[in-house]
């Protein structure tokens, strides 16, 4: 089978690998659609993976190709969502249902071979039932949409009558805008560095769109802020636009050290802001209501996804696309591949 293998940062190869087998309690999956996560960029271009060589990719949907021994309740050719986290199920965090904080987890595409490939063997625990009429490309975006929902819930959940804000209008940010709207936010502020991303934010439901350099001109602050980039500038911006007593959830994963400006820290103290780390997308029972709610909203059409897709390509094009990511000569939103 074809597989994308990361040998070292920027050393990304299309190779032939043996097709896996489904072991006991596992299913063999035929990958339908797999997306590029923001975390794949530093993993594949800067930092490397937990181990290498490794088949990367973790945001995916699939059809069941074969059932392993002891697997019941699933059908060959059934479309499924696949949670990328493999929790240990024995640590204190798993035992209290906080699977995102598992102390000894495995993970498709960063710690074990992932989904930039034609076939994946997965524990049945990681499969999630989906309505069969939903587009596999939408199901491949369950993870980023669930991450956005998890972050909104971390910031207090309900936003009825409140003002929300999202800093960084990549796919996760665009889903966060939609969740804030669905939860009743009266206004949603969107902040990004490009007009193209702000145009997508308007389509997602943002009512106030502002370029990063113009944030100081905002005349409204936000009760709930979602930071979805992970840079000094965006982290400081997210805290600076929070209303007194506001909540800020951080999703973006920084690569270098983070510097908080004195002005920002003063706002945190004096305005009594609540800051929340939001990691992954999982809850109890695994993979959690974040995943089931997202799939339900994809199925109903309430959660929009197709407008996010900028590229839908054959898997063989992946090495060149990542070369273009590294050279910064490509404009993109959600990039999907068809193995």
For each residue, the residues with C-beta under 8 A, 3 or more apart:
1: 16 17 18 19 117 118 119
2: 14 15 16 17 117 118 315 316 339
3: 14 15 16 17 55 113 116 117 118
4: 12 13 14 15 55 56 57 116 117 315 318 319
5: 12 13 14 15 17 53 54 55
6: 9 11 12 43 44 48 49 52 53 54 55 56
7: 11 12 13 52 53
8: 11 48 52
9: 6 44 45 46 47 48
10: 44 45 322 326
11: 6 7 8
12: 4 5 6 7 44 318 319 322
13: 4 5 7 319
14: 2 3 4 5 315 316 318 319
15: 2 3 4 5
16: 1 2 3
17: 1 2 3 5 55 117
18: 1
19: 1 118 119
20: 28 119 120 121
21: 28 68 121
22: 26 27 28 66 67 68 71 121
23: 26 68 69 121
24: 68 69 70
25: 68 69 70 71 123 124
26: 22 23 68 71 121 122 123 124
27: 22 64 65 66 67 68 71 74 121 122 124 127
28: 20 21 22 64 65 66 67 68 119 120 121
29: 62 63 64 65 80 82 119 120 121 122
30: 62 63 64 65 118 119
31: 34 60 61 62 115 117 118 119 120 339
32: 60 61 62 63 79 136 139 140 338 339
33: 60 61 136 137 139 140 336 337 338
34: 31 57 59 60 61 115 116 140 315 336 337 339
35: 59 60 140 141 144 171 334 335 336 337
36: 40 41 59 321 334 335 336 337
37: 40 58 59 143 144
38: 41 170 171 172 252 253
39: 42 43 110 253
40: 36 37 43 44 56 57 109
41: 36 38 44 45 46 325
42: 39 45 46 47 253 255
43: 6 39 40 46 47 48 49 56 110
44: 6 9 10 12 40 41 49 56 322
45: 9 10 41 42 322 325 326
46: 9 41 42 43 255
47: 9 42 43 255
48: 6 8 9 43 52
49: 6 43 44 52 54 56 109 110 111
50: 54 107 110 111
51: 54 111
52: 6 7 8 48 49
53: 5 6 7
54: 5 6 49 50 51 109 110 112 113 114
55: 3 4 5 6 17 109 113 114 115 116 117
56: 4 6 40 43 44 49 109 110 114 116
57: 4 34 40 60 108 109 114 115 116 117 337
58: 37 84 107 108 109 110 114 115 143
59: 34 35 36 37 84 115 140 141 142 143 144
60: 31 32 33 34 35 57 82 84 108 114 115 120 140
61: 31 32 33 34 79 80 81 82 130 136 137 139 140 142
62: 29 30 31 32 79 80 82 115 120 122
63: 29 30 32 77 78 79 80 136
64: 27 28 29 30 67 74 75 76 77 78 80
65: 27 28 29 30 76 119
66: 22 27 28 76
67: 22 27 28 64 71 74 76
68: 21 22 23 24 25 26 27 28 71 121 124
69: 23 24 25
70: 24 25
71: 22 25 26 27 67 68 74 124
72:
73:
74: 27 64 67 71 78 80 124 127
75: 64 78
76: 64 65 66 67
77: 63 64
78: 63 64 74 75 132
79: 32 61 62 63 130 132 134 136 139
80: 29 61 62 63 64 74 127 128 129 130 139
81: 61 127 128 130 139 142 291 295
82: 29 60 61 62 108 115 120 122 126 127 128
83: 126 128 143 282 286 287 291
84: 58 59 60 107 108 109 114 126 143
85: 99 100 102 105 106 107 126 280 282 287
86: 105 106 107 108 112 123 125 126
87: 94 99 102 105 282 286
88: 91 94 102 103 104 105
89: 94
90: 94 95 104
91: 88 94 95 102 103 104
92: 95 96 103
93: 96 98 99 101 102 103
94: 87 88 89 90 91 97 98 99 102
95: 90 91 92
96: 92 93
97: 94 283 284 285
98: 93 94 101 102 283 284
99: 85 87 93 94 102 105 280 282 283 284 286 287 288
100: 85 150 279 280 281 282 283
101: 93 98 279
102: 85 87 88 91 93 94 98 99 105
103: 88 91 92 93
104: 88 90 91
105: 85 86 87 88 99 102 111
106: 85 86 111 112
107: 50 58 84 85 86 110 111 112
108: 57 58 60 82 84 86 112 113 114 115 120 122
109: 40 49 54 55 56 57 58 84 112 113 114 115 116
110: 39 43 49 50 54 56 58 107 114
111: 49 50 51 105 106 107
112: 54 86 106 107 108 109
113: 3 54 55 108 109 117 120
114: 54 55 56 57 58 60 84 108 109 110 117 120
115: 31 34 55 57 58 59 60 62 82 108 109 120 339
116: 3 4 34 55 56 57 109 315 318 337 339
117: 1 2 3 4 17 31 55 57 113 114 120 315 339
118: 1 2 3 19 30 31 315 339
119: 1 19 20 28 29 30 31 65
120: 20 28 29 31 60 62 82 108 113 114 115 117
121: 20 21 22 23 26 27 28 29 68
122: 26 27 29 62 82 108 126 127
123: 25 26 86 126
124: 25 26 27 68 71 74 127
125: 86 286
126: 82 83 84 85 86 122 123 287
127: 27 74 80 81 82 122 124
128: 80 81 82 83 142 287 291 292 295
129: 80
130: 61 79 80 81 134 139 295 299
131: 134 295 299
132: 78 79
133: 299
134: 79 130 131 138 139 295 298 299
135: 138 139 306
136: 32 33 61 63 79 139 140
137: 33 61 140 141 305 306 309 312 336
138: 134 135 141 142 298 305 306
139: 32 33 61 79 80 81 130 134 135 136 142 295 298
140: 32 33 34 35 59 60 61 136 137 336
141: 35 59 137 138 144 145 171 175 305 308 334
142: 59 61 81 128 138 139 145 146 291 294 295 298
143: 37 58 59 83 84 146 147 281
144: 35 37 59 141 147 148 171 172 175
145: 141 142 148 149 172 175 294 297 298 303 305
146: 142 143 149 150 281 287 288 290 291 293 294
147: 143 144 150 151 172 175 251 278 280 281 290
148: 144 145 151 152 172 173 175 176 178 179 226 228 251
149: 145 146 152 153 175 179 281 290 293 294
150: 100 146 147 153 154 278 280 281 282 283 290
151: 147 148 154 155 176 226 228 249 250 251 276 278
152: 148 149 155 157 159 176 179 180 183 224 226 249
153: 149 150 156 157 290
154: 150 151 249 276 277 278
155: 151 152 224 225 226 247 248 249 274 276 278
156: 153 159 224 247
157: 152 153 183
158: 183 184
159: 152 156 162 164 180 183 184 185 223 224
160: 183 184 185
161: 184 186
162: 159 184 185 186 223 224
163: 185 186 187 188 189 220 221 222 223 224 243
164: 159 177 180 181 185 187 188 189 222 223 224 225 226
165: 188 189 190 191 222 224 225 226 238 241 242
166: 169 173 174 176 177 180 188 189 190 191 201 206 225 226 228
167: 173 191 192 225 226 227 228 229 234 237 238 241
168: 172 173 191 192 227 228 229 234 252
169: 166 173 174 177 190 191 192 197 198 200 201 204 206 228
170: 38 173 174 197 228 229 333
171: 35 38 141 144 174 175 308 333 334
172: 38 144 145 147 148 168 175 176 228 251
173: 148 166 167 168 169 170 176 177 190 192 201 226 228 229
174: 166 169 170 171 177 178 200 201 204 308 333
175: 141 144 145 147 148 149 171 172 178 179 204 303
176: 148 151 152 166 172 173 179 180 226 228 251
177: 164 166 169 173 174 180 181 188 190 201 204 205 206
178: 148 174 175 181 182 204 205 303 304
179: 148 149 152 175 176 182 183
180: 152 159 164 166 176 177 183 185 188 205 224 226
181: 164 177 178 184 185 188 204 205
182: 178 179 297 302 303
183: 152 157 158 159 160 179 180
184: 158 159 160 161 162 181
185: 159 160 162 163 164 180 181 188 224
186: 161 162 163
187: 163 164 207 208 220
188: 163 164 165 166 177 180 181 185 205 206 207 208
189: 163 164 165 166 206 207 208 209 210 218 220 222 241
190: 165 166 169 173 177 198 201 202 204 206 208 209 210
191: 165 166 167 168 169 209 210 211 212 215 234 237 241
192: 167 168 169 173 197 198 201 209 211 212
193: 197 211 212
194: 197 198 211
195: 198 199 211
196: 199 200 331
197: 169 170 192 193 194 200 201 333
198: 169 190 192 194 195 201 202 206 209 210 211
199: 195 196 202 203
200: 169 174 196 197 203 204 307 308 333
201: 166 169 173 174 177 190 192 197 198 204 206 209
202: 190 198 199 205 206 209
203: 199 200 304 307
204: 169 174 175 177 178 181 190 200 201 304 307
205: 177 178 180 181 188 202
206: 166 169 177 188 189 190 198 201 202 209
207: 187 188 189
208: 187 188 189 190 218 220
209: 189 190 191 192 198 201 202 206
210: 189 190 191 198 214 215 217 218
211: 191 192 193 194 195 198 214
212: 191 192 193 215 233 234 237
213:
214: 210 211 217 218
215: 191 210 212 218 237 240 241
216:
217: 210 214
218: 189 208 210 214 215 221 241
219:
220: 163 187 189 208
221: 163 218 241 242 243 244 246
222: 163 164 165 189 225 241 242 243 246
223: 159 162 163 164 242 243 245 246 247
224: 152 155 156 159 162 163 164 165 180 185 246 247 249
225: 155 164 165 166 167 222 238 239 241 242 246 247 248 249
226: 148 151 152 155 164 165 166 167 173 176 180 238 248 249 251
227: 167 168 230 234 235 237 238 248 249 250 251 252
228: 148 151 166 167 168 169 170 172 173 176 234 251 252
229: 167 168 170 173 234 235 252
230: 227 234 235 250 251 252 253 254 255
231: 234 235 252 254
232: 235 236 258 259
233: 212 236 237
234: 167 168 191 212 227 228 229 230 231 237 238 252
235: 227 229 230 231 232 238 239 250 252 254 258 260
236: 232 233 239 240 260 261 264
237: 167 191 212 215 227 233 234 240 241
238: 165 167 225 226 227 234 235 241 242 248 250
239: 225 235 236 242 248 260 264 267 268 273 275
240: 215 236 237 263 264 267
241: 165 167 189 191 215 218 221 222 225 237 238
242: 165 221 222 223 225 238 239 246 247 248 267 271 273
243: 163 221 222 223 246 271
244: 221 271 272
245: 223 271 272 273 274
246: 221 222 223 224 225 242 243 271 273 274
247: 155 156 223 224 225 242 273 274 275 276
248: 155 225 226 227 238 239 242 273 274 275 276
249: 151 152 154 155 224 225 226 227 276 277 278
250: 151 227 230 235 238 275 276 277 278
251: 147 148 151 172 176 226 227 228 230 278
252: 38 168 227 228 229 230 231 234 235
253: 38 39 42 230
254: 230 231 235 257 258
255: 42 46 47 230
256:
257: 254
258: 232 235 254
259: 232
260: 235 236 239 264 265 268
261: 236 264 265
262: 265 266
263: 240 266 267
264: 236 239 240 260 261 267 268
265: 260 261 262 268 269
266: 262 263 269 270
267: 239 240 242 263 264 270 271 273
268: 239 260 264 265 271 273 275
269: 265 266 272
270: 266 267
271: 242 243 244 245 246 267 268
272: 244 245 269
273: 239 242 245 246 247 248 267 268
274: 155 245 246 247 248
275: 239 247 248 250 268
276: 151 154 155 247 248 249 250
277: 154 249 250
278: 147 150 151 154 155 249 250 251
279: 100 101
280: 85 99 100 147 150
281: 100 143 146 147 149 150 287 288 290 291
282: 83 85 87 99 100 150 286 287 288 290 291
283: 97 98 99 100 150 286 287 288 289 290
284: 97 98 99 288
285: 97 288
286: 83 87 99 125 282 283
287: 83 85 99 126 128 146 281 282 283 290 291
288: 99 146 281 282 283 284 285 291 292
289: 283 292 293
290: 146 147 149 150 153 281 282 283 287 293 294
291: 81 83 128 142 146 281 282 287 288 294 295
292: 128 288 289 295 296
293: 146 149 289 290 296 297
294: 142 145 146 149 290 291 297 298 303
295: 81 128 130 131 134 139 142 291 292 298 299
296: 292 293 299 300
297: 145 182 293 294 300 302 303
298: 134 138 139 142 145 294 295 301 303 305
299: 130 131 133 134 295 296
300: 296 297 303
301: 298 304
302: 182 297
303: 145 175 178 182 294 297 298 300
304: 178 203 204 301 307 308
305: 137 138 141 145 298 308 309
306: 135 137 138 309
307: 200 203 204 304
308: 141 171 174 200 304 305 333 334
309: 137 305 306 312 333 334 336
310: 331 332 333 334 335
311: 321 332 334 335 336
312: 137 309 336 337 338
313: 317 318 321 335 336 337 338
314: 317 337 338
315: 2 4 14 34 116 117 118 318 337 338 339
316: 2 14
317: 313 314 320 321 337
318: 4 12 14 116 313 315 321 322 337
319: 4 12 13 14 322 323
320: 317 323 324
321: 36 311 313 317 318 324 325 330 335
322: 10 12 44 45 318 319 325 326
323: 319 320 326 327
324: 320 321 327 329 330
325: 41 45 321 322 328 330 332
326: 10 45 322 323
327: 323 324 330
328: 325
329: 324
330: 321 324 325 327
331: 196 310
332: 310 311 325 335
333: 170 171 174 197 200 308 309 310
334: 35 36 141 171 308 309 310 311
335: 35 36 310 311 313 321 332
336: 33 34 35 36 137 140 309 311 312 313
337: 33 34 35 36 57 116 312 313 314 315 317 318
338: 32 33 312 313 314 315
339: 2 31 32 34 115 116 117 118 315
